[in-house]
């Protein structure tokens, strides 16, 4: 939902925006103590975030939009919240579970994109 406008807020070119809007990504999340790995898997390319909760790190978003930012991921209640500080205002995301569905709400500037993933059994 609203992926094209979200990508436009990140200055992604129109060709890549159209391609990304056609993708059906999968998510793989590995959580061990305060360490997490979140892998987004698509037919185009994979993106891996490997981090410790609550610890700021430099995230290379080159595969996404060519930028680097200072990223912190932490729990807020039952939601995993990511804040990405850099060139774009209000950039980040939230993950939360509802039953067998993983919800993802991404923000950049004034745009919000929502994705829902179904748990694979």
Protein Blocks (a to p, Z undefined) as FASTA:
>chain_A
ZZlmmmmmnopafklmmmmmmpccddddddehjbccdddddfkbccdddddehiacdddf
klmnopacddddddehjaccdddddfbghiacddddehjaccddddehjbccdddddddZ
Z
